[in-house]
Amino acid sequence: MARPEKTAQAERADAAHAPVRMVCFRLAGQRFAIPVDAVAEVIPHRPVTRVPFTPSVVAGVINLRGDVVSVLDLGELLGLGRTKAGEGTCIVIVRAAGRTGGVLVDRIDEMRSFDARKIEPKPPVGAARAAALVSGVVTLTEPEDEAGAPCSVLDMQVAFGLEELLGADRAGGGAGRHEAS
């Protein structure tokens, strides 16, 4: 006997209970996460070539296996100040908004699974750009975490779709290499 198909509402309820895998990292002393399905890879920091006439949030470009890939300064984008290269600095290569690009982070912490129900709505934050990038907040509760440390979940679709970055694409610096359709 065939099982009845789930309703869309039942599928949404199941998805709400499914674990969400995130790449967790630090930036300017704060914790952030990006859904793993947006992350293509993580590479060690390398020199980034600045491109004239691009917004300050575009750190520059790198050569990634023959492709020119734009790198965003996530600290600058979030209003936390420029990201300074240090020992653990990495570039997270993401695919979002039809683009492949990188974001500078201070260091990668780990990949974690969060219960989707534990991701709270984003709190009101001051800067409009930062508010648009944060899709929610999860409170870290593992014993190795700082008690109750917040971790902001970032929406890379929004980050790579910002109008100021689309304008940078037209100026030649870009917010990432466009994906073929």
C-alpha positions as CSV (number, residue, x, y, z in Angstrom):
1,M,0.0,0.0,0.0
2,A,1.5,3.4,-1.0
3,R,2.1,6.0,1.7
4,P,0.2,9.2,1.2
5,E,2.4,12.1,0.1
6,K,3.3,14.7,2.7
7,T,1.6,18.0,2.6
8,A,3.7,21.1,2.0
9,Q,3.0,22.1,5.6
10,A,4.2,18.7,6.9
11,E,7.4,19.1,4.8
12,R,8.0,22.6,6.2
13,A,7.5,21.3,9.8
14,D,10.0,18.4,9.1
15,A,12.5,20.9,7.7
16,A,12.1,23.1,10.7
17,H,13.2,20.2,12.9
18,A,16.1,19.1,10.7
19,P,19.7,20.0,11.8
20,V,21.2,22.9,9.9
21,R,25.0,22.5,9.2
22,M,27.0,25.7,9.5
23,V,30.6,26.8,9.1
24,C,31.4,28.8,12.2
25,F,34.1,31.4,12.3
26,R,35.3,34.5,14.2
27,L,35.6,38.0,13.0
28,A,36.5,41.0,15.1
29,G,36.1,39.0,18.3
30,Q,32.5,37.9,17.4
31,R,31.1,34.6,16.3
32,F,29.4,34.1,13.0
33,A,28.1,31.2,10.9
34,I,27.4,30.6,7.2
35,P,25.2,27.6,6.1
36,V,27.5,24.9,4.7
37,D,25.5,24.7,1.5
38,A,26.7,28.2,0.6
39,V,30.4,27.3,1.3
40,A,32.4,25.9,-1.6
41,E,35.7,25.8,0.3
42,V,38.0,27.5,2.8
43,I,41.4,28.5,1.8
44,P,44.3,30.0,3.7
45,H,44.8,33.7,3.4
46,R,46.8,34.8,0.4
47,P,47.6,38.2,-1.0
48,V,44.5,40.0,-2.3
49,T,45.0,42.5,-5.2
50,R,43.0,45.7,-4.6
51,V,41.0,46.9,-7.6
52,P,40.6,50.7,-8.1
53,F,37.2,52.3,-8.0
54,T,35.6,49.5,-6.0
55,P,33.8,50.0,-2.7
56,S,35.8,49.6,0.5
57,V,33.9,46.3,1.3
58,V,35.6,44.7,-1.8
59,A,39.0,43.8,-0.4
60,G,40.2,42.9,-3.9
61,V,40.6,39.8,-6.1
62,I,42.5,36.5,-6.0
63,N,43.5,33.9,-8.5
64,L,41.7,30.7,-7.6
65,R,42.9,27.9,-9.9
66,G,42.8,30.2,-12.9
67,D,39.6,32.1,-12.0
68,V,39.6,35.7,-10.8
69,V,37.5,35.7,-7.7
70,S,36.5,38.8,-5.8
71,V,37.0,38.8,-2.0
72,L,34.8,40.8,0.3
73,D,36.0,42.3,3.6
74,L,33.3,40.9,5.8
75,G,34.4,43.0,8.8
76,E,34.0,46.2,6.7
77,L,30.7,44.9,5.3
78,L,29.3,44.3,8.8
79,G,30.6,47.7,10.2
80,L,33.3,46.0,12.4
81,G,36.3,47.6,10.7
82,R,38.7,46.3,8.2
83,T,39.8,42.7,8.6
84,K,43.5,42.5,9.3
85,A,45.4,39.4,8.1
86,G,46.7,37.3,10.9
87,E,47.9,33.8,11.6
88,G,44.5,32.2,11.3
89,T,43.0,34.4,8.6
90,C,41.1,32.5,5.9
91,I,39.1,33.2,2.9
92,V,35.8,31.4,2.8
93,I,34.8,30.8,-0.8
94,V,31.0,31.0,-1.2
95,R,28.4,30.5,-3.9
96,A,25.5,32.8,-3.5
97,A,23.3,35.1,-5.6
98,G,24.6,33.6,-8.8
99,R,28.2,34.4,-7.9
100,T,31.3,32.7,-6.6
101,G,33.3,35.0,-4.3
102,G,35.3,35.0,-1.1
103,V,34.9,36.6,2.3
104,L,37.8,37.3,4.7
105,V,37.4,35.9,8.2
106,D,39.8,36.0,11.2
107,R,39.7,32.3,11.8
108,I,37.5,29.2,11.2
109,D,36.3,27.6,14.4
110,E,34.5,24.5,13.2
111,M,31.5,23.0,11.3
112,R,28.5,22.5,13.5
113,S,25.0,21.3,13.3
114,F,22.3,23.4,14.9
115,D,18.7,22.5,15.5
116,A,16.8,24.9,13.2
117,R,14.3,25.6,16.0
118,K,17.2,27.0,18.1
119,I,18.0,29.7,15.5
120,E,16.3,32.8,16.8
121,P,15.1,35.7,14.7
122,K,17.7,38.4,14.2
123,P,17.8,41.1,16.9
124,P,17.4,44.7,16.0
125,V,20.9,46.0,15.1
126,G,22.0,49.5,14.4
127,A,23.6,49.4,11.0
128,A,21.1,48.7,8.2
129,R,23.6,46.8,6.1
130,A,24.6,44.5,9.0
131,A,20.9,44.0,9.8
132,A,20.2,42.9,6.2
133,L,23.1,40.3,6.4
134,V,22.1,38.6,9.6
135,S,19.4,36.1,9.2
136,G,19.2,34.8,12.8
137,V,21.2,34.1,16.0
138,V,21.9,30.9,17.7
139,T,23.1,30.7,21.3
140,L,26.0,28.3,21.7
141,T,25.6,25.9,24.6
142,E,28.3,23.3,24.2
143,P,30.6,22.9,27.2
144,E,33.6,24.2,25.3
145,D,31.7,27.4,24.3
146,E,31.6,30.6,26.3
147,A,28.4,30.3,28.3
148,G,25.5,31.6,26.2
149,A,27.8,33.0,23.5
150,P,25.7,34.3,20.5
151,C,26.6,33.3,17.0
152,S,25.1,35.4,14.2
153,V,24.0,33.4,11.1
154,L,24.8,35.3,7.9
155,D,22.9,35.3,4.7
156,M,25.4,35.2,1.8
157,Q,22.6,35.6,-0.8
158,V,22.1,39.1,0.7
159,A,25.8,39.8,1.0
160,F,26.5,39.0,-2.7
161,G,23.4,40.7,-3.9
162,L,23.9,44.1,-2.4
163,E,23.4,46.9,-4.9
164,E,26.8,48.6,-4.0
165,L,28.5,45.4,-5.0
166,L,26.5,45.0,-8.2
167,G,27.7,48.4,-9.1
168,A,31.3,47.3,-8.4
169,D,30.7,44.5,-10.9
170,R,29.9,47.1,-13.5
171,A,33.0,49.1,-12.5
172,G,35.2,46.0,-13.1
173,G,36.0,44.9,-9.5
174,G,33.0,42.8,-8.8
175,A,31.5,41.0,-6.0
176,G,32.3,37.7,-7.4
177,R,32.5,35.7,-10.6
178,H,29.1,35.2,-12.2
179,E,27.9,31.6,-12.4
180,A,27.0,30.3,-15.8
181,S,23.2,29.7,-16.1
